[in-house]
Each structure stands twice: as structure tokens, then as C-alpha cells.
């Protein structure tokens, strides 16, 4: 029912992400094919170390997230009808392929909506002994962008930098991949990082992905990160939880914020009963998978959020990321919960 309602095919298969064509000097480089690197000593900055969730989340590097954000916004637009979309795909795959040494498997899922090609990018890390058939953990962000609130905006031609929406979430996900890499031995279940396309077309990429999953559904939890870099007033995040099945996951996010002294305040839980709350967590939640979305604000403005007038416009540029501290906290909170879940098996 979900797939039919969202206008996506009932099933899709994942295929290995191909090598991207060579880019011009003024474009972001395309990746090599995601094959494991030759046996070598791990890079010093990623060398395995004694593990704890608290210590691991502290290794998230805001500067690296910002580098990713600048690269993602520099393509001009990530709308799937714009040439910059392909360059963004190439960049994401390049960054993930650089981590193949650690065991990441990078795949693409191609689908379409009303004739518009879409491509989800899925990075999977299994425990060394292999993954169980169920109990997987999904962490996602959408990488596509739009500027449809700008009068006269033309999606195939005009810019849609999408810095806050959602280069912030995409950049954080790329950094989480780097941070998790040396700790594969700590996993007890499959960890999947999903870079979804078509969210701005009303979560078409994530809906296609959920529709393609085997039954029984293999995921025990899904966490979505979307728009987490703008708020000049407070380190506030909203926590959307989908249907009653997600109440336990909601409580785990709230507890992690407290346990690891991450400092999100306020952290406001909002109940989402149906898909009218447009986030990539929705298809998971509506399918019965415990699912939450983390964002800076979903709904009306209040004393802790002034409103972001630049989102979905050509002015959603990197200089509008007014609260990098909040961005870092959102990444830490997401990773803390994902690691707790992935280590439970």
C-alpha cells in the first residue's frame, strides 16, 4: 500500500555502484569502483582503538562535515533534474569508496518517479562474522535538494544549494561512516547508511527502498537526519517518532542525549501518526519499523526557533549554517543511538 500511494514500484533490487566518469577540473571528481584496497596498515587517523560509545562520538570532526557540505553545495543543485545531481552522486560514492578497506559495501538502487530518475546510495557494514537476517539498523539522510519556494525557479537549470536541507544531514552521514569504520568488530548486526534521493518529491527514494525490502522486514530501527544546522537561538532538535511502534526508540534517543551529555536542549518529541509528516523516516515507520527523524524544527516557530526562511530557496547556502554546534550535536546523538543499537545484535 505504501509503494502504491507514493507512486513507486513495488520492489527494487540493489546493484553495485558503478564507477563514475572522469570529471572536469572544475567539477567534483567521480569515484573509483568500490573495491577493497590492498592490504595495508590502516590510516593513522582511523587506527582501531579501545572502544566506547562516549569516546567514539567525540571523534566526529565538524571540520570534515563542513568540507563535505561545501563540496555538496558547490555542484549548484542536487535536484535529480539538474546536472549537479550526478556530480553529487559521484562525490558521495567517492567518499564511501575510500572507506572500502574497512569492509563497507557500496551499492545503488535506481528507481524513478513520474519519469524522473532517482538513485539511492546504500553503504552496508556487517560484523566480521556476517550479519544476521534481521535486527539491522538504518541511518539515513536525503541528499537531493530543491529551491521550489523561489519564484520562477527552474529545476533543470537554476541553483538549489540545499546547505541546511539537507547537505547538513548528508555530510554528517559521510562523517559517521568514517568514524564507525575502525570499529566494525564492535557490531553485532548490520549497519546501513542510506543516502536517499527524491525526498523533496515526497520521500520517493526511501519509499522505494522500503518497498524493496524482504519480508519479514529486516530492520529493528531507522534513524533519519534532516536539516540540523540552522538555529541562532538554541541547540534545539525535534524528534519525530512514527506510530506507537517507535515509542521505545524515541525513549532511547532521549536517554542517549542525557547519558552522553550531548546537550541538545530542548529535545522535543513529536508524534507522527502518518505520512503527512514528510521525512524519510516515514516509510519505515508506516511499514511497522521503529523509526525516528531528527531535525532542527518541524512545525510552527517558537521562542527556541526563529524560522529558516532560506530553506527550499536559492539562498540556502553554506553561510546560513548559523549553529554548527547544533549540527555537531545532532551527529553525535545519531551516532550514539546507532552504535548502541548495532552493538546489541
ABEGO torsion letter per residue (X at the ends): XAAAAAGBBABBBBBBBBBBBBBBAABBBBBBBBBBBBBBBBBAAABBBBBBAAAAAAABBAAAAAAAAAAAAAAGBABAABAAAAAAAAAAAAAAAAAAAAGBBBBBBBBBBGGBBBBBBBBBBBBAAEBBABGBBBBBBBABBBAAABBGBBAAABBBAGAAOAAAAAAAAAAAAAAAAAAAAABABBBBBBBBBGAAAGGAAAAAAAAABBOBBABABBBBBBGAABGAABBBBBBBBBEAAAAAAAAAAAAAAAAAGAGBOBBBBBBBABAABBBAAAAAAAAGBBBBBBBABBEBBBAABAEBAABGBAABBAAABABAAAAAAAAAAAAAAAAAAAAAX
